[in-house]
Amino acid sequence: MEVRGRKLKAEMVLEHIVDLKTQQLFGYKVLSRIIMDGEKGLRFQEIGDESLRKQAELSVLKGVAKFSKNKELFINMPISIEMESIPLYGRNFVVCIPADLSSNTLAKILLSIKNLKLKSALDDFYIARYGVGEETGEMKLGAFDFVFVKEEFYMNSSRSDVAKAVSYAKSFGAKVIFKKIDTYKKVQLAIDCGADYGHGYFFGYETYSVPLE
């Protein structure tokens, strides 16, 4: 596709998610970028053209679904394309939902995800938003298959508070993933606090470009 004479492609960045016990690759957190003429020219978040965002996102979903059929593929909300179209490309997609949404909005999105027989993840979990031992409206962490723990929380809180938060999330049956791990210190902290998985540049990432459709 060309925009004002410049060729555009979508770039999918696949950040590795690793099982902390086995050190085996568990899945990928999928990020989308736009590249122009072979160089990074636009950040995906800054694209104001909704149709262009949708094209890029759809191209990435198709590309990553072909790339991996046996790993979990974590994709971020908001999603420009219709959520109902996601299962057409694969059943191994996990929809990551921002933690700062209202309970009513979360409930509606979770219902859609469940009806589509996909998995869900709560992104950027931290105690201030989902207090340990407190009621969180009508929303329970057990509604999610995975919980991503926010880096600012696990790095700036006491180890006991972090471990308590991990235990709290796991008590609902959710698997816990520490975000943005880029040092061995963070890996050890995740293990010590009982996390199931780690995600971040410490474990590696891969990039692939796909044509816009």
N, C-alpha and C positions, 0 to 999 in steps of 0.2 A: 504494500500500500504506500502511496505517496501523499505527503501533505506539503503543499507549497513547494513542490519540486524536490522534496527530501524524502528518501525512503525510510519507512518506519518498520521496525520489528518489535515484537514483544520478547522480553527476556524473563525467563523463569529462574529464580534463585531458590535452590532447594537446600535449606539448612538442615543438617542431620539431627535427628532425635535418637538418642542411644539408651539402651537398657543399662542402668548403672550396675546391675549385678553381673550380667553376662558380658557387658561391653559390646554387645551386638547391635547393629543398626536396626532400629525399630520402625522409623518412618521419616518423613520430611515435613518441615514447615515451609509452605510454598509462598514465596513473595513474587510480586510482579513488578517489572520495570519496563520502560520504553527506551529503545535505542534508535538513534538516527544515523544513517550512513555508517553503521558499524561502530559508532561511538555513543556513549550514554548522553542523551540530550535532554531528557525529561524525567523527572521523578513521577512515578505512577500517581502518587497522591496529589500532584499538582495539575493533573490533566482536567481541565474544566469541561471539555467536550464529552458529554455522557456517552454518545454513540462510540467514540474512540475508546473510552474506558471499557465499554462493554465488549468491543471487538478484541481488545488486548486481553481482557480477562478470559474470554471464551477461548481464545487461541492458547493461552497458558493452561487452562483446564484440560483442553483436548491433548495438548502436548505432554503434560505431566501424567495424565491417565495412561497414555501409550507407553510412557517411560517406565512406570512402575505399577504393576497390577497386584503385587504381593506385599506392599508396605502401606502403612497408614499415611494418608496425605492430608495434612492439616492446612485448611484455607481460612483466611481471615474474613470476618464481616467488617464493613458492609460489602455485599456482593452486588455488582451492577446487573448481572444477568438474573433471570428468574430462578429462584431456588429449585423449582420443580425440574429444571433441566439438568441439574447436577448429576442425578443418578444415571442419566443417559450415558455418561462417560465412565462411570465406575461406582462401585459400592464401598470403596475403601476411602472415601472422602470423610474428613472430620471437620465440621464447621466450628470455627473458633468465635465465640461471642464475647464482646467487651463486657467487663465486669461492672461498668458504670451505667448500664442501661437500667431502666425502671423494671420492677418485678413484673408488671403487666406486659411490657414489651418482651422481656425475656421469656415469659410463659408462652406468648404467641409464637415466637421464633422456635422455641423448643418443641412445641406441638407440631409445627410444620416439619421440623427435622425428623421427629419420631415417625410421622406419617409417611415420610419419604424413606424410612428405614436406614437413615444415616446416623452417624455418631456425632456427639457434640462435645465441645470443650469450653470451659470458662476461662477466658483470657485475663491475665493480670490480677489474679486473686491476691488479696491482702486483708489482714484482720480488720482494719478500719472500715472496710466496706462490708465484709461478711464476718462479723464478730464471733469469736469462739464462744459457744454456749448461748448465743443470742438467737432470737427468732429473726429471720430475714424475710419479713412479709410472708407470702405464701410460697416463696422459692426456697428449695432445699438443694444443697450441693449434690445430693443423690440423683438429681435430674441430669447431671452431667457424667459423661464417661471419663473425661479427663479434666484436670485442673492445672493451669499454668500458674506458677507462683511468681509474682512480680519481683524483678531483680532489686529494686529499691527497698522492697520489704525485707527480703532475706539477707541483704547486705547491711541494712541499717537497724535491724532489730536484734534483740538478744537471741542467742541460739535456742534457749528454752522456749521463747515465744514462737520462733520459727518451727521448731519441732512440734509444738502444740498445734500450730495451724495445719501442719502436714498431717498429723494424726487426726485432726478434726475432719479434714477433707476425705481422708481414707476411710474414716468410720462410716461414711455414706456410700462407700463402694467405688469412689472415683480413684483413678490412677493419677499420681501427682508428678508434674513435670516442672523442673526448675528452668527458668528462661535465661537466655543471654549468658551462658557459661563460657568464659573465655580464659580462665586460669585454672590451674590444678587446685588452688585454694577453694574455689567455688565448687569444683567437683567433689572435694572431700566434705565440704559443708552440706551439699545435697545428700551425699551418702549418709553422713552422721545424723541428719535430720529425718531420714527415712523416705526420701523421694524415690520414686520408681524409675524416672527417666530424667535425662538431661538434654538440653538443647542449646546450641550456640556454636560459635566459631572454634571453640576448643575441639569439638568433634568433627569439624569440617563442613564444607558446603560445596555445592556444584551449581554451575550456571549453564544454561542452554538458551539459545535464541530460536524463536519460532516465527514464521511469517504471520502477519495479521491477516485474518480472513474476513 
